[in-house]
Amino acid sequence: MSNEKKLILIADDDADYLFQMEAMVKSLGFRVKTAESQAEAEKLLDEIKPDLAIFDLMMEQEDSGFILSYKARKKHPEMPIIIASAATAETGFTFDLFSDTDRHWIKADLYLEKGIRIDQLHREINKLLRL
């Protein structure tokens, strides 16, 4: 299946970043739906079945991305999820998805620091979608 058929959901409460990510992902040939909050993303997940999701970590709450990932995983267990965040830069707190403990409670397939380059994003999306 080609990129044009793949739908990617992007949720971020930073309108500028959301606009940039939407433009970047569309330029890679994917269809995009956006949500400006955890609540809006949850509503969209009831209406659509994205092929992949990219969630900001900190939206309404500091752990909105984790909550959203958990709920999305229950609804669409096979959907790859990327958490993109500036949390490390903002808080100094770091985590990854390498340990079994982190993978157990973080229901995402990949964690990326914001500021991701388009070539890196393209590579990671293709890997997760097995394109």
Secondary structure, DSSP 4 states (H G I P E B T S, - for coil): --GGG-EEEEE-S-HHHHHHHHHHHHHTT-EEEEESSHHHHHHHHHH---SEEEEES-SSSTTHHHHHHHHHHHH-TT--EEEEE-HHHHH-----S-SHHHHHH---SEEEESS--HHHHHHHHHHHHT-
